[in-house]
């Protein structure tokens, strides 16, 4: 509400405080939508580059406060870049440092870090997941992201050679020898 406001900056901690009788801070971030944003081209980010409002990259809420999107048939490339942006703007976004396929990693709120992903396979699928279920808006901590790169190339079985078999030869059964008793003359 309307009031006098005092803003204080502490250069030792880089902390900014705002005080006043009508000053309120929200302790909850209201996420209405989440999008993947980055250096899109081809199938990566549906070809959309750095647009936090592009519905092409709207993520699906798969659990409360957990968002996912999958990109298919990506080319092998070592410099796919992505961040996550809430509500169609850069006001609330998450970045971080990619730690490997399937590795859950801390996501930094309004981080300067872009997530750079390496895809070592041709025609791979990449699933991006942002988990805000433990995110604390007051401390801006607790968010995680996971990037899963899936190689869709079918595994080839090693060739096995079956040795040629010789046709079975059958030995004729022999009758047991019979001894005829000698007869006396």
Secondary structure as the mmCIF struct_conf table of DSSP 4:
data_model
#
loop_
_struct_conf.conf_type_id
_struct_conf.id
_struct_conf.beg_label_comp_id
_struct_conf.beg_label_asym_id
_struct_conf.beg_label_seq_id
_struct_conf.end_label_comp_id
_struct_conf.end_label_asym_id
_struct_conf.end_label_seq_id
STRN STRN1 UNK A 6 UNK A 10
TURN_TY1_P TURN_TY1_P1 UNK A 11 UNK A 14
STRN STRN2 UNK A 15 UNK A 19
TURN_TY1_P TURN_TY1_P2 UNK A 21 UNK A 22
BEND BEND1 UNK A 27 UNK A 28
BEND BEND2 UNK A 32 UNK A 32
STRN STRN3 UNK A 34 UNK A 41
TURN_TY1_P TURN_TY1_P3 UNK A 42 UNK A 43
STRN STRN4 UNK A 44 UNK A 49
BEND BEND3 UNK A 50 UNK A 50
TURN_TY1_P TURN_TY1_P4 UNK A 52 UNK A 53
HELX_RH_3T_P HELX_RH_3T_P1 UNK A 55 UNK A 57
STRN STRN5 UNK A 58 UNK A 58
HELX_LH_PP_P HELX_LH_PP_P1 UNK A 59 UNK A 59
STRN STRN6 UNK A 60 UNK A 63
TURN_TY1_P TURN_TY1_P5 UNK A 64 UNK A 65
STRN STRN7 UNK A 66 UNK A 74
HELX_LH_PP_P HELX_LH_PP_P2 UNK A 75 UNK A 76
STRN STRN8 UNK A 77 UNK A 86
TURN_TY1_P TURN_TY1_P6 UNK A 87 UNK A 88
BEND BEND4 UNK A 89 UNK A 92
STRN STRN9 UNK A 93 UNK A 95
BEND BEND5 UNK A 100 UNK A 100
TURN_TY1_P TURN_TY1_P7 UNK A 101 UNK A 102
STRN STRN10 UNK A 105 UNK A 106
STRN STRN11 UNK A 108 UNK A 109
TURN_TY1_P TURN_TY1_P8 UNK A 110 UNK A 110
BEND BEND6 UNK A 112 UNK A 112
STRN STRN12 UNK A 115 UNK A 119
BEND BEND7 UNK A 121 UNK A 121
TURN_TY1_P TURN_TY1_P9 UNK A 122 UNK A 123
STRN STRN13 UNK A 124 UNK A 131
TURN_TY1_P TURN_TY1_P10 UNK A 133 UNK A 134
STRN STRN14 UNK A 136 UNK A 136
TURN_TY1_P TURN_TY1_P11 UNK A 137 UNK A 140
STRN STRN15 UNK A 141 UNK A 141
STRN STRN16 UNK A 144 UNK A 150
BEND BEND8 UNK A 153 UNK A 153
HELX_LH_PP_P HELX_LH_PP_P3 UNK A 154 UNK A 159
HELX_LH_PP_P HELX_LH_PP_P4 UNK A 162 UNK A 164
HELX_LH_PP_P HELX_LH_PP_P5 UNK A 166 UNK A 168
HELX_LH_PP_P HELX_LH_PP_P6 UNK A 170 UNK A 173
HELX_LH_PP_P HELX_LH_PP_P7 UNK A 175 UNK A 177
HELX_LH_PP_P HELX_LH_PP_P8 UNK A 179 UNK A 184
#
